[in-house]
Amino acid sequence: MRCLNRDIKKIVSYYKRKTGTSDPFAIADQLGILYQICNLQFEGCYMFLKNHRYIFINGNLPEHEQRLVMAHELGHALLHRKENCYFIRNKTLLLNSKKEIEANKFAMELLLPDSFFDEYREFTVDQISRMTGYHKRLIELHIRSKDETKDIYSRSF
């Protein structure tokens, strides 16, 4: 799992450099990943249909949640290209499936860069969660990933 953390960090860094942005909507635009904000019974989904990548976002969500769902689904589009994935808040955040964990790590790496945690290093997980509007479990997942990645880079080979 440790190599995976480093790889997701590298993948996010690559797409941020390539597109010049950390906005998941702008990244999708530049990569030709189509998305639509519409009325859904769930938060969002990623679909691979006829060799095209599509993301659907629930338009009834607040804007910051749409951004989170978009980042999560963008993670699926880039990490799990040919899989169809649905974001359901009560289930997706709590799932332990490898693909959902990867998409959550991708979203957090994209939306909350290291510089954010450097600036707010004295804040608790609860405070960061309230400040960003992101679920505590996502913040905890990201902090654990950062710590594991730091361990990898601090080892001498």
C-alpha positions in Angstrom: 0.0 0.0 0.0 2.9 2.4 0.6 4.0 2.4 -3.0 0.4 3.2 -4.0 0.5 6.4 -1.8 3.6 7.6 -3.6 2.2 6.8 -7.0 -1.1 8.7 -6.4 0.9 11.6 -5.2 3.0 11.5 -8.3 -0.1 11.0 -10.6 -1.8 14.0 -9.0 1.4 16.1 -9.3 1.7 15.1 -13.0 -1.8 16.2 -13.9 -1.5 19.4 -11.9 1.7 20.3 -13.8 0.3 19.1 -17.1 -2.9 21.2 -16.8 -1.6 24.1 -14.7 -4.4 23.7 -12.2 -5.8 21.7 -9.2 -9.4 22.4 -10.2 -10.9 19.0 -11.0 -13.4 20.5 -13.5 -10.6 22.3 -15.4 -8.5 19.2 -15.4 -11.4 17.1 -16.8 -11.9 19.8 -19.5 -8.3 19.7 -20.6 -8.2 15.9 -20.7 -11.4 15.6 -22.7 -13.3 13.9 -19.8 -16.9 14.9 -20.2 -19.0 15.8 -17.2 -22.5 16.9 -16.5 -24.1 18.3 -13.4 -27.6 17.0 -13.2 -30.3 15.6 -10.9 -29.2 12.3 -9.5 -30.3 9.9 -6.8 -26.7 9.7 -5.6 -23.7 12.1 -5.3 -22.0 11.2 -8.6 -20.6 8.5 -10.9 -17.9 7.8 -13.4 -18.7 5.8 -16.5 -16.7 4.5 -19.4 -19.0 4.3 -22.4 -18.0 3.7 -26.1 -14.4 4.6 -25.4 -15.3 7.9 -23.7 -15.0 8.9 -20.1 -18.1 10.6 -18.5 -18.6 12.0 -15.0 -22.0 12.8 -13.6 -22.4 15.1 -10.5 -25.5 15.7 -8.5 -26.4 19.3 -9.0 -28.3 19.4 -5.7 -25.1 19.2 -3.7 -23.4 22.4 -2.3 -20.6 23.6 -4.6 -17.7 22.4 -2.3 -19.3 18.9 -2.3 -19.6 18.9 -6.1 -15.9 19.8 -6.2 -15.1 16.9 -3.9 -17.3 14.4 -5.8 -15.7 15.7 -9.1 -12.2 15.1 -7.7 -13.2 11.6 -6.5 -14.7 10.7 -9.9 -11.8 12.2 -11.7 -9.6 9.9 -9.7 -11.6 7.0 -11.0 -11.4 8.3 -14.6 -7.6 8.5 -14.4 -6.8 5.5 -12.1 -9.6 3.1 -13.2 -10.3 4.1 -16.7 -12.5 1.2 -17.8 -14.5 0.8 -14.6 -17.9 2.3 -13.8 -18.0 3.7 -10.3 -20.8 5.4 -8.3 -20.2 7.8 -5.4 -22.7 7.3 -2.7 -21.8 9.3 0.4 -22.9 6.9 3.1 -21.1 4.0 1.4 -18.2 5.4 -0.7 -16.5 7.2 2.2 -16.7 4.1 4.4 -15.7 1.5 1.8 -12.5 -0.3 2.1 -12.3 -1.4 -1.5 -9.0 -0.6 -3.1 -10.6 1.5 -5.9 -12.6 3.7 -3.6 -9.6 4.3 -1.3 -7.5 5.2 -4.3 -10.2 7.6 -5.6 -10.5 9.2 -2.1 -6.7 9.6 -1.8 -6.6 11.1 -5.3 -9.3 13.6 -4.4 -7.7 14.6 -1.2 -4.3 14.9 -2.7 -5.7 17.1 -5.5 -7.9 19.3 -3.2 -5.7 19.6 -0.1 -2.0 19.9 -1.1 0.9 19.5 1.3 1.2 23.3 1.6 -2.3 23.4 3.1 -1.3 21.0 5.9 1.9 22.8 6.4 0.0 26.0 7.0 -2.6 24.4 9.3 -0.3 21.9 11.0 -1.5 22.9 14.5 -5.1 22.2 13.6 -6.9 19.0 14.7 -8.6 16.7 12.2 -12.0 18.0 13.5 -11.0 21.6 12.8 -9.7 20.8 9.3 -12.9 18.9 8.6 -15.1 21.8 9.7 -12.9 24.3 7.9 -12.9 22.5 4.5 -16.3 20.8 4.7 -14.7 17.4 4.0 -15.5 14.3 6.1 -13.1 13.5 8.9 -12.4 10.1 7.4 -11.1 11.7 4.2 -8.8 14.1 6.2 -7.6 11.1 8.3 -7.0 9.1 5.1 -5.0 11.9 3.6 -2.9 12.5 6.8 -2.1 8.8 7.0 -1.1 8.8 3.3 1.2 11.8 3.9 2.8 10.2 6.9 3.4 6.9 5.0 4.8 8.8 2.0 7.1 10.8 4.3 8.4 7.5 5.8 9.2 6.2 2.3 11.1 9.4 1.3 13.0 9.6 4.7 14.4 6.1 4.5 17.9 5.8 3.1 18.4 3.1 0.5 
